[in-house]
Amino acid sequence: MSVDNFQFHAAGWSSPYTGGYAVTPSDLDPLTPTPRALWVGGTGAVSLITTGGQNVTYAAVPAGTELPVRATRVLLTGTTATSIVALY
């Protein structure tokens, strides 16, 4: 069994992520839980809606890029990147 010596410490922006899940871009389905960042495994554009409600498109994102953005959705419309992982 693993021991987590930091389980009672508050997470900050510089803290490691505690989980992640594969993202299926959708114009309707929200990301749950809301991630702290997105990892993009395959080159392309990532279109998303931020937690502040803005529609943002990151164009020409290289493979292996971590986007430090809190998103409520990764949109199907406008997203061409692949292998996106939500990190929280």
Buried (B, 14 or more C-beta within 10 A) or exposed (E): EEEEEEEEEEEEEEEEBEEBEEBEBBEEEEBEEEBBBBBBEEBBBBBBBEEEEEEBEBEEBEEEBEBEBBBBBBBEEBBBBEBBBBBB
